Amino acid sequence: MRGFSIYIAGSFDGRTRLKTIRDAIHARTPQHTVLSTWLDDETGEGRPPSDLAQTYARRDYSEIRRADLLLLDTFDDDPRGGREVELGFARGLGLKAFRVGPARNIFHALLPAFGDWEAMYDALGADKDA
């Protein structure tokens, strides 16, 4: 199977959990690459200093543009909305997107969904068309 690039969109507060998921994707499906460098940000509160906010947003947009697939993690309740902007941007580009976790708004209901990350890992390993 051909490998592809993945962008994980999720709550900034959930990044420690999502780093584990990124590492599991790399271990279980090494043909794929996760581009989400925001997972390694150490800005504390999830709100970078104002002089870095635009830099970080542009970086994330650039990574989404290079991705073949966006995985939206919705397990954490997130009032900031960054993952929703990332999802909208990706869908506007015509990027394939899957949701892992509960539907938190009406637009999430439009995405193919997985109830947990184990099911997503299986799908990534079995996806012959990506």
N, C-alpha and C positions, 0 to 999 in steps of 0.2 A: 504494500500500500504506500502511496505517495504521502509524504509528510506535509503538514501545513502549519501555518502560523496562527496562534490563538491569542486573543486578548481576553483577559478575565476582568469583568466589571463587577464591582461589589462595594460594600461599605468600607470606608477607610478604617473604621474601628475594628473591622473583621480581618484586617490584613495579615495578622499572625496566623489565623486559621487558613486563610487563602494562600499563604506561602507554602503551607503544608500540602495543599491541593496542587499548587503549581509543581512542587517537587514530586508528587505522586504521578502527575501527568508525564513529567519527564522520565520517571522511572518505569512506568507501565507502558508508555507509548513513546519511546525515544525518537521516533521518526517525526514527532511534532515538536514545535517550539512555542513556548509561552513568551510573549513580548511585554507583558505588564510590569514594567520596571517600577511603577508606583508602589508595588508591593514592598519594595525595599526602602521606601521613604521613611525617614526618621524625624519627621517634622513635629512629632508630638501630638498635637490636638487635631491634626487633619486639615488645618488651615495654615498653609505656608505663609511666611511673611509676604506682605503685599508686593514687594519687589520680585518675588519668585512665582507668584500665582500665575501670571501669564505664561511664564516659561514652562511651568508644570502642565498647564492646560494644553499648550502647543505640543509638548512632548507626548501627552496622552493621545491627542488627535493624530499625531504622526504615527504612533504605534497602531492605532485603530486602522488608519489608512493602509498600513502594511499587512494587516491581519487578513486571514481567509475566513475566520470564524470568531464571533464574540460569544463568550459564555457569561451569562448574567447570573450571579449568585444573589438570591433574594432571601437568604435565611436571616440576615440581620435587618432589623428595622432601622432605616436610615433617613433622618429628616433632612440631610444636606442635599440630596438629589443628584450628586455627581454621576452615579451609575446610570441614572435615567437619562442624563444628557448624553453619556457615552453610548447608551443603547440607541437613542434617537439619531445620533450622528452616524452610527454604524448602519442603521436601517436606511437612512437617507442615502448612504453610499451604495446600498444594495447588498450589504454584507449579510451573510447567513448568521443567525443568532439563535441560541438555545437558552432556555431558562432552567436553572437548577434551584429548586425551592418553590415556595408558595407564590401564587399570583397576588401581587400587592396592589395592582391597579388594572384597569380594563385593557391596557395595551399589553400587559404581561400575558393575558389570556390568548393573544394572537401568536405566541411563540411556542414551538415544540418544547415540551417540558419533561424534566426528569425529577423524580421525587427526592433523589439523593445523589451524591457524587459517585458512589459505586456504580450506579446505572450509567452515569455519564462516562466514567472511565471505560466501561464495557462498550459503549457506543463509539467512543473515540478509537478503540482498538478494532472495532468491527466495521467502521465506516469505509466501504470500498470505493465510494464515489467522491470523496473529498479530495 
